[in-house]
Amino acid sequence: MKKVLIIISILLLAGAGYFTYEKWVKHANLTIWSFVPADAAMVLEGEVMKDLQTLQGYTAWSIIDQSTGFENFRSGLTFLDSINGEGGFRAVFEKAPVLASAHKVSSENLDFLFIVELQNISQNTFANATIGRLQKQGYRFKTRNYNDFKISEISGEGKTLTFIFYKNFFLASFTPYLIEDAIRVISDSELPAFKEKFNELKDTGAQGVVTIHLNYEKAGELLGAFTPQDHNFSMTAGNYDLMLDSSFLQFSGFSYAAKNGWIDTHNEQPATFDMAEVIPENTAHLLHITSSNMTGWKDKQVAYVRSRYPDVKNLQDSLRSQYDFNVDQVFDLVDEEIGVATLESPRARDKQKLMILEVKNIQESLNFFGQLTQRIALARGDSVYSESYSDNEIRFLAIRNFPSTLLGDMADGFDQCFYISYRNYLIFSNDLQELKNLIASVQEEDTWGKSIQMNDFFSRTNNAANVSLFVNIPRAWDNISSSLKPEWQEHFKENTTTYRSIELAAFQYSYVDGQYFTNYTFTQPVKRRSSIPKTNAENGVRFVSALTTKPFLVRTHAHKDFDIILQDSTNTVYYMDPNQNALWSENIEEQIVSDIHAIDYYKNGKIQYLFATASKVFMIDRTGAAIPGYPKALPSSPTIEHLNLIDYDRSRNYRLAITDANGNIYLTDKDLKLLDGWNPRKMNRGALVPMDHARLGRTDVMISLQQNGVINLMNRRGENMGGFPFETKQTISKNYFLRQSNSLSNSSITVISEGGELTEITLEGGVIKRDQLIKTSADTKFQLIPDTGKESFIIIRNEGNTYEVLDDTGNLLFKKDYLSQGPILVQYYQFGAGKDLVIFTDVQNKALYIYDKSGNLITGNPLNSEHEVSLIYSSAKREFQVFTIWGESLEFYTFSY
């Protein structure tokens, strides 16, 4: 890809000195397509200069303009225009018809054969004048014969261009044997040209900017230059028009299926894409299959899978013999849609997947799988696993890689298989926690179906396609880059911003009368400039007294935006709406010592807010009214240091976890009634963080870290679990990271000591690793900083005024120096899709620094702040909003990057 595609401009000039007027007499059967070898992977067709000028007017051009191989493009055009006067080249060759065919020329490179149909004498005159100038400038010319054709070469500036003329056609390439291939095509009647081999390709009508013709077999070989995987597209050829506007481009046309390939099985009419309502926002890519006659597709799909995937065939046969399970029965349950989603994972070793089946009758489908799990449990002597979570029943299907029995390798990676029902969908996942996250996403409307960004994208795609692959490029970025060869991984890393500017992609095929109407759609929104407005009366609120807490952003039932809660030095709490209007204020006599938690006390969908001071627990609604009986104190009136809200199964049967100054833990119901085993659960040292809860399978665990480096894992009765307490024998950083999986043995806790020992243990107490990170001196200190969503973490290494940010494996991301003797507060926000922010607050100098993970200060300048901040991201607006506290002022800034 390192040759300049549009360098065809230079090629048009190169050999014109050999062109004679007699060659304007055309051969009756010769066309520009007669020269294209059948092994071309791709052919671009258009009027190059006219199309080029059109392309440069679109945002998508920046991808081409900045890609490897196009760095000489602008300089080449400038050179050509300067030879015969500014703009002269463009004026003469603007409408010259050109084909550019791409060929694989080595294991890692491709090159182009350019074919130009010269149409008028002015182009010949211009070329002759240019040749003379090039000779005077030191370019070298020579000729040789090949099969009675005179091949010419022009060399200069480290490149050699090979070219010929035949009739009124000009052919050129930087790879000599591509010219020889073209000669063989027109000389040997037994050797078919591209259009002769793919005679099914029809004229698209040239509705777009340029037309692209694909040979999918060779295109798969071309991709081998970038990735080590084999690529079988299940198609022979296709031709597509390129259409663009300011924020999207689309290739639209027809593809032709390879006989007995997978696409060839989809010869029924497609159905509409309706399952967006259950696709979570953090989906990296979705394979979506529809058929208006799923029963008709079933037989072809089952036969295809059994013929192509021997391991899957063996699994199907084994399930049939052991458990009387036939995969045909599952297809009979399916209505019109099947989806396989791969989710963005914040950590490289985690691969979460979903398979979604739209079923005709949800109760019949649940009965079918319920009976199947019973048969499997009976045969294995096991019990049937099920778990209630937020009014949903999660079940376990004990068939490893069950989705592959339906779809083969397209649905692998399900080492375990949990499933739930939602409306008329059965949803399977290899990760129990992801099913719980999906339930929360649907309830909180955090899905593709509710996303403004996704719905705008879908409006440009085909709503009824047999096969669609939807890709969120930023969320799939790690998967894409890791699939490349090392040298291309480096290229993509260096050009991350450019390639990630393409946000969404769709590859769609719809059966129409023996061929497949095809859409390849990409969106590249116009990039907004990063900007930080100065704080003034219109975007800040000044209070009478100094503010003492961070601005807490809280959800409410009243609207979809966030309200704000904060407190000042007089102990007054303020509640503000999204427009910074104070709805109420109240003096609570003490400072808030906990986070503020949203709670649905009455289970009616209306939100109240839970927090604690040193002596009391408060529960207040949006109007400022307290829940009856609140504020309350614990019976022994201990000094409260931590408060957390626990909801075991999202059922709103809340538990309050309270830790006192001595580390003792009290667990109560929502009315502050103490529970058995927690009256209190005595600990011998103070707690680093609030006690938290996790449910792993059907096991509930309570997690508490002590100041002496002891990790406690307890059950709901406050009893120690096996392998705990675990003594790190180190003074550890106050935060920890919990990696949740489907069982205790596969889940882990990671902590770091102040001296830099990174320890990861299973929730059975087994040590996974204990690594000492590099210390630059005896004074070096370390912190572990989880992201706000508790999906990943970073590590801070601090010596003096130098702060280094490390990833979760200890690799350096960036470092910064601060001229401050006071504390530096660090926060980590991970929104996904490459929107990760590391935030430093210099308390002494009241300065806020917001960096991306490469260490770029994305706000341009430091902002005002002296407490931790709150920050939100709007995917619809593609912008961040950060709320800060500075003296008596609440300030907020909007920015994008």
C-alpha positions, 0 to 999 in steps of 0.5 A: 500500500506504499505506492501512491494510488492517485500518482496516475497523474504522473503516469499520464505524462510519462511516455507521451513522447512515443505516442503518435497521432496514428494511434488514435485509430481505435481497434474495433473490439479494444476497450480500456478493460481489455488490458486488466489481468484477471488476477487483479484484486481491485479495479478503480474506475473513474475520471481521475482528476475530476473525481480527485477534486470531488473527493478532496472536498469531503471529510473522509479524504483525510483518511486517504490523505494521511495514510501511508503511501499518500505522503507524496500525493500533494507534492506530486500534484504541485510538481505536475501543475508547476511544469506547464503553469499553475493548474494546467495539468488539471485543466487538460486531464480533468476528465481522462478515463482511468482504470487502476488495478491493484495486484499483490506483488509480494507477501506484504506489498501491492502495486497498481497498473494504471490504464488511461484512455487518451481522448484528445490531441491536447493531452498528447501535446501537453504530454510531449511538452512535459517529456521535454522538460523532464529530460532537461531536468535529468530524468532518464529514458530507455526502451526494451521489447517484450512480445513485440511490444516496446516497453519504455522506462523513465527513472528519476528520484529513486523510482522507475516507471514502466509504461507502454502505448497501444492504440490510444491507450497508455499503461504504466506501473512502478512494477514492470511485470504488471505491464508484461501481464497486461501485454499477455492479456491482449496478446493471448486469446486464451488468457481472459481479462478481468471483465471476461472472467467476471462477466456477471459484473454489470455496469453500475450506472456510475452514480457515485464519485468513483466505481470499484470492482472487486475480485474477492479471491484476490482481495482476500490475498491482498488482506494477507499483506496486513493480517496473518489470517486467511480471508474467505469472503464467500463471494466471487466479485462485486462492483460498487459506486462510491457515494459521499457526503460531509460525514459518511461514505458508502459503497453501493452495488451488487456482489455475487456469491461463490457457489456453496459458500456461506453467503450462498446459503442466504437466498431467502428474502431478508427481514428487518433489523429490530434487535437494536433494543437489546444490543448494549452501547459497549458493543464493538461489532455485531454480526446480524443475520435475518431471513423471512423464511428461517425454516428455509435457511435452516437446512442450508445453514446446518448442511454448511456448518456440518460440511465446513466445521468437523469439530462442530459436526462432532459436537452436534452428533455428541449432543444428539446421542447424549442428550437427545439434542438436535440443532434443527430444533433450535432453528425451529424456535427462531423467528427472523433474527440472529445476532452475535455481538462482541463487546468492547473489553477494557482489559485485553485478556477478557473477551465478552460475547453475546448471541441473541435469538429472536424467537417465535414463542418465548415460553416455548423456547424457555421450556425447550432449553429448560428441558435440555438443561434438565437432561444434561444435569440428570446425565451428569449428576449435576444440579440446574443452575439458575439465578434471579437478577433484577426480576430476570432469571439467569440460567446456565446451559452446560454446553461448551460453545453452544452457539457454534452448533448453530453458526460454526466458528462465527460464534465461537468463544463461548466456553461457558454459556449463560442465558436470559430472556427479554421480551421475544429474545433469548440472549446467551453470553459467555460471561455471567457479569455481562448478562447482568450488565446487559439487563442494566443497559436495557433498563437504563436505555443504554442500548443501540436502539436508544442511541441517537448516534446509532439511530442516525447511522442506521438511517443510512444503512439497509434496514433489511439485509440477510447479513450485516456486520456492524462495527464500532471502530473505536470500540473494536480498535484493540481487536482490529489492531491485534489482528494485524501483522506487527509492522502494520500494528505499528503503522496503525498505532502511529495513525490512531487518531486518523483511523479512529476518526471513522466511527461506525461501519456496516457491511451488508448483503441483501438477496435480490434475484440471484445476486446480493445488493451490497452496502458498505457504509462508513461514518466520519463525523466532522471533527470538533475542535477542542475548546474550553470556554472561560468560566463566567456568570453564564457557566458557573455559580458562585456561593457565599461560603467556600465549597468543601465537597466535589460536585456529585452528579446524581441521576433522577427520575425527573429527567435523563440529565444529571442533577448536582449535589454539593456542600459548603463550609457551613455544612449546608447541602445544595441540590441543583438541577442541570441548569444550575438552579438551586432546588433546595438547600439544608444545613445538616450540621456536619460534613458529608463523609461518603459518596452520594448514592441513588436509591429507590426506597419505595420501589416505585421508580422515584429516586432518593439520595443516601449519604452519611456524616460522621454521626448520621445517615441521611436519605433525602428525595429530590424535593429536599424531604427526608424519608420518614425516620431519617436522618438516623444514627446507629445504635452505638453511635460510632463515628462513621467513616465509610458508607456504601449501598449494596443491592445483591441482585438489582431487586432494590432490597437494599443493604447499607454497609457502614464502616466506623473509624475503627474499621468495624463494619455494620450491615443494615437493611434500608431502615438501618436495622442491623443484620445478624453477623454485622452488629458489628463485624469487628475488625482489628484495623481501620478500613481503607475503603467502604465495604463492597459486594460482588455476586459471582455465580450464586455466591455473594462476597463482601470485600473489605481492605484494612489499613494493615494490608489485610484483604477480607472476603466474607459471606453475607453472614460476615463469615470469612471465606476460604483462603481469607483473610489474606495478608499482603504484609505490606502497606497497600494503596487504598484502592483495589481492582476486582476482576469479576468472572463466572466463579470465585476461582476465575475472579481476582482482586488486585492491590498494590503496595506503597512500595510497588508490589503488584499482587493479584489473588483469586477469590479463593485466596490463591496467588496469581502474581506478585510483581515488584514494579521498578522503583527509581528510589527509596522514596518512590510511592505507588497508587492503584487508581480504578476507573470510575466504572470499575472496569480497569485501572491504572497505576501511579508511580510518584517520586517527588514532583514527578508522576508517572502513569502506568497501565495495568501491567506496569508499562509506562503511558506518560509522566508529568512534573508538578511544582507543588508541595501539596497533594495531587489527586488522581482520577481515571475515567474510561468511557470506552471507544478510546475516550479514556481520561486521566485527571490530576488535581493540584490542590495547592495550586488549584489547577486541573489537568485532563490528559488522554492516555498518551499524556496529551493535555486535551483542554489546552490549558489547566482549569480551575479546581481544588477538589476531585471533579465530576465528568460526563460524556455525551456520545450524541453530542460527542463532547465532555462536560466537567464540573469543578469546585474552586473556592466558592464557585461551582464551575463547568466546562464543555470540551471535545477532542 
